[in-house]
Every structure is written in C-alpha cells, then in structure tokens.
Amino acid sequence: MPIYSRILGTGSFLPPKTVRNDELAARLAREGIDTSDAWIVERTGIRERHFAQDDVGSVDLGEQAALRALQSAGVAAGEVDLIVVATSTPDMIFPSNASLIQARLGCPGGAAFDVQAVCAGFIYALSVADQFVRSGSARRALVIGTEVFSQILDFSDRTTCVLFGDGAGAVVLGPGDAPGILASALHADGRQSGILRTPGRIHGGRVCGHPFLQMDGQAVFKQAVHVLEAVAREVLDKAGRQPGDVDWMVPHQANIRIMLHTAKKLGIPPERVVQTVAWHGNTSAASIPLALDAAVQAGQVRRGHTLLMEAVGGGLTWGAALVEY
C-alpha cells in the first residue's frame, strides 16, 4: 500500500513588536524620504508588519512556531525524525537553523537541514519533506519557514524597507493512507537572479558587497504574475483537479495586487484567497505557513479542504503545492 504524507498540524509565531506604516513613514522622513501609509497601502496592501528585537534571530522564531505546530499535531518532539527549515536569514553561516532548532527541541538523530529558495522556500521545503515521508525515510517531519528580514533592510530605500516583516510558520507532516500533498512543482531561473537579491558576503571578517536587500520591483511583479498562474495550473493538472476544486488559495503574501491578479486569472474569487499581507507584510519563506496557520486558527481552513499554495522569490525561484488539509 502506498504511503502518503499529510499535514498533521500547523503553528506560527510573530515577534511582539508591530511596526505600522506611519511609523516607517516617520523614520524615512528623518532621512529626507517622502512616503505615507496611503502610498504603501495603495501599492502593496500592507498596513503593518512585525520586527524582531536585535537579539532575536530566525532560530528563536522558528523554534516557537515548531512548538505550536507540534502541539497542534499532537506529536511529541521526540517523534520528529526530519526537520527542514526554509530561510534566507539564518542565524549563522553554519550550522543550519534546522540543526540549531533540532537541538532546542531535543530530538537529535534525524536529518536536519536548511533550504534556501527565498520566498518560495516553504514550497521547496514542503516538497522535499513530502518525498521523505512518502518514501518511508521519515515518519514525522517538521517543515519550518522562518525569517528576520528586518536585519537586511535598507531603511533609506522606501521601495523595499516597507515591504518586509519577520515571523515564522511551521507544519508537521506524517504518513497517511490517503494523499495529503496532492501535487507539487518547483522551478528556478538563475538568469533572473539580479532582480531580487542580497549580494553581500563575508570575506576576511568583513562584509563584502552590498549587505542589504535589493529589488527591481517592476521586474519582479512582471515575472510573478506570469509564473504563478502557470505553476498553479501545473499542479492542478498533475492532480487532475480544476481551479473550482480549490477551497482556499494560500499564496505567498508579498503584494495584494499580485495575489488577487493570480486568483482572478485562475477564476478563484477573492473571498477564497487567504490574505494576511496587510498585517504581516512579506515574511518571505515564513509567509505561506504563517497565512495557513492564521486561516486554521480563524476557522477558515478546515479538514478536508483543498488548498492551493504558490510562491515566487529571488533566484528566480517559484513553486506551488496542491494540498488536501
């Protein structure tokens, strides 16, 4: 009998510090840069985001999201034999966030590693963990997206610093008799790496190159609206489903216009799109699991619902997963 992987539980964690648009506007004004709450909301749909304190890292956030997911799933930490963490803002060059979180949870021995696919990272990590569970190589997998993008933002650049926030989300995967992860698809195009990147690196104890996030917003928007529809249709086709079979679209929360444009192209009404971007901002790899857990906690997403998750990020990377929750 084939083994399938299913989502057993979800969890999330946001730093307590909330930063509203008008607070960012005041900070930018001190740099002589003009922006406003209305300007940000009109272009992105973002009203506020969460920033971690200086001494809080992505491991701290990921650990808390993982603990909540384990509690939701009714799974003890000692049962976890795989941890896959999606992040672009790890606490260290090495070891991985996954290894550090494993140590904190007290479940040594299983595989633990990070995946770096920026905003598409959670889809990548979920797909990898799905393969482990389906092959029998793991029975209980933690998939975590965790980010502290506030640490790599240039607060003199209003086109980027208003977009991103910090947070973490997690799911627990386990085996089941019926499919849970119905289909997934992953893609990348390294030729587009220049449109969204943080090109700095450590050399000889110094940061070489530009240490902050850089983005060509128009180019990213153009690529996103193209690849997201295509990859969504790809996973629907793989699973033999139609857009009308989707109960909830759980997209990467980057820009409300991209999210709703993709949904419209697929024929999914806006009321069936999980939307947390207004309160979270773009939390990169944490975006989808944060939105999923918020929808579960709100009673929107329920057992038996079919979910379409999709994301695009730096690399250029993109992917989608069709999931029966």
N, C-alpha and C positions, 0 to 999 in steps of 0.2 A: 504494500500500500504506500503511495507516495506521501512524503512529508511536506507540509506547507508551513509557512510562517504567518503568524497573526500578531497584531498589536494587542498586548495584554493590559497595558496601562500607559497613561501619559502624565507628564509633570512639567512644571515650568517655574522659573524664578526670575524676578526683576529686581535690580538694585532699588533701594527705597527712595533714592534721590530722583525726583521728577523735574525735568527742565522744560518749561513752556516756551513757546515761540517768542513771546515778548521778552523773556529773559535773554534768549540768544540775540534778539534784535538789539537789546541794550548793550550787550557785550560787543557786538560788531560795531555799534555806533561809536564806542570808545576807540575803535581802530579807524574811524572815519568812513565806515562802510554802511551804506543805507540798505536796510531791509525791514520787513514788518511781518506780523502774524498773517495779515491778509495775503501778502506776496507768497509766503511759504505754503499756506493752505491751498491757494488757487493752483499752484504748480505741482503740489505733491499730495495734498490731503493730510499732511502731518500737522498735528497741533501740539504734541509734546512727545518726549522720549525720556528714557531713564539713563542716567550716567552713574557708573560705579565710582566709589571713592578711590583715591590714588593708590591705596594699599590693598585694593580688592582686584583680583585677577579673574581670568576666564575659568580657571580651575575651581575657584570658590563658587562662582555662579553655576558651573556645570555640576558640581557635587550636590548643590541644593536641588537643582532640577531632577537629578538622578534619584535622590532620596524620595522625592514626591512621586516620581514615576513608579518606583519600586513599591511604595505604599499603595498606590492606585491599583497596581497589578496583583497585589498580594504575594509578592515574590521577595524572599529574603536576599540580602546582598550576597550571602554565601552561595546562592544558587546561580549567580551570574558567571558564565564562562566565556563571555566575549564582551568587550567594550570598544565601540567605535565612536570616536569623537570628531565632529566636523568643526573646524575653527580656522580662522585666518589670523587670530590674535592669541597665540599660545603664550603661556606664562614664561616658557623657556625655549631656547633653540632646541635643546633636548634635555631630559627625556620628554616624551609626549605628554600632552594633557591627559590622554587616556590612562597612561601608566600612573600618573600622579593621582587621578581620581580613583583608580583601582585601589591604590594604597590607602586612601582615605576611607573608602567603603569597606575595606578589609576582606577583599575577595581575590587574593593572589592566585596565580597559576594558569588562568585562562589567557587567551590572546587579548592584547590591548594595543591599539594604535590609532593615530590621527589620520584624517582625510582632509586634504586642502583643495577645495574647489570653490572657495569664496561663498557667494550667496547660494550657489547650487549645492553646497557641501552636504546639507542634510539629505537631499535626494540621493547623492552619491553614497553616503554612509548607510542609508536605509537599504539601498540596493545591494551593497556589499554584505551587510548583516543578513539580509534575506537569503542570500546564496549560502552562507554558513549554516543557517538553521535548516534550510531545505536539504542540504547535503548531509545533515546529521553531525556536522563538525561542531556545532554549538546547540545547546538547548535553551539557554536563557541569554539573550543579548540585550545590552543597553546601547541605544543609539542616542547620542547627545549632540546638540548644536549649541555652542556657547561662544560668545563674543564680547569683547570690550573695545569696540571701535572708537570710543571716545579718546583712547590713548594714541590713535594715529590720525586724528583730525587736525586740519589746519584751520584755526579759528579766525583767520583773516580771509578765508575763502568762503563766501556765503553760498556758493553753488554746491559745496559738499558738506560743510560742517552742520548744516541744518537738517541733513537727511538721515543721519545715522544715530543709533542708540545702542545700549548694552542690554544683554539679557541671555537667558539660556532656556532651552526646552529639551525634553527627553521623552523617549518611548522605550518600553520593554517589549521585545519580540520573543515569542515562544512557539513551539510546534503546535500544529493543529491538523485535524482531519480534512478540513475544507480550506480552500485558498483564502488568504487574507491579503497578501500583496499580490494583486491580480496580474500586474504587468508593470515593468519599469523600462525606461530608456535613458541613456546617458550620452552626451555629446560634448565635444570641445572643438574650438578653432583657434589655435595658438596665433594665427595671423592677426587676430583682433586683440592681442594682449595689451596693446598700448592704450586702449580706450578706457580701461579701468584697472588701476594698479597702484601699488605702493612699492616703488623701485629701490628703496634704500636697503642696505645690507651692512652687516657687522664685519669689519676688517681691521685687524690690529688693535682691537679695543675701541674703535671709533665707528660711528655710523657714516657710511659712505653712500653718497647719492641722496635723493630726496626721501626724507623719512615719513612723509605724510601721504595720505590717500590722494590720488589724482584721478579725475574722471572727465571724459568728454561726454557730457550729459546727452546731447543730441544724438551722438553716435550710439550710445548705449540704448536710448529709447528706440531708435530705428531698428537695431538688432533684436531687442527684446520682443517687440510686437510681432516680429516675423517668426522667430524661433519658438516662442512659447505656444502659439497656436499650432505650429507644425508638430512639436513634440507631444502636445496634448492629444492630438489626433492619432499620433503614432501609438501611444499606449492604449487608447480606446480601441484602435484596430487590433492590436495584439490580444486584447482581452475579449474581442468580439462584442464590444459594447458601443453604445451611441451616447452623444452628449446628454440626451434626455434621460439616460440611466443614472446620471450623476446627481446625488442628493446634495452634496456640498463641494464646491471648488475651494480648496485651501491653498491659495497662491503665496508665493514669496511676497512679503509686504514691503515693497520698495516705493511704489508710486501708485496712487489710486487710479490715475488715468491708464496706466499700463494694465493694471488688474482688470478694470472694467472693460477696457478695449478688448482684451483677450477673451473675457467671458462673452462679450457681445458677438465676437467672431465665431465662437463655438455655439452660440444660441443658448447660453446659460444665463438666466435672469439675475440681475444684481442682488436680489434678495437671497439668492442661494450662493453668494460669494462671502466667505468668512473675511471680515475686514477688521483688522486691529492696527493698521498702519497709523491711524490718527493718534493713537495713544502709545505706540511702541516705536514709531519711526522704522527705519530699515535696520534690523538687527542681524543682517547677513545670514550666516548658517543657522542662527537661532530662530529665524523668522517663522518658518513653517511650523516647527514643533511648538513654539510659543502660541501661534494662532490656533493650532489644533487643540492644545490644552485649554485655551480660553473658551473655545467653542464647546468642548466637552463639559467644562465646568458650568457654562451657561445653559446647558441642556439642549443646545442646537444639534450637535453631533451625537448620535445615539447608536447603539449596537445594531448592526445590520445595514447601516448607511454606507453608500458608496461614495468615496472621496477621491477627488482629482487634485493631486498636489503637483505644482510645477514651479520652476525657478530658473533664473538666468543670473550669472555672475561673472566676475573677472576671470580671464583665462583665454578666450571667452569660453565659459562652461555653461551648459544648460541641461535640464533633465526633467522628467516627470515620472510620477508613480500613480497608478490606479489602485486604490486600497478599499477592501471591504472591512469596515470597522466593526 
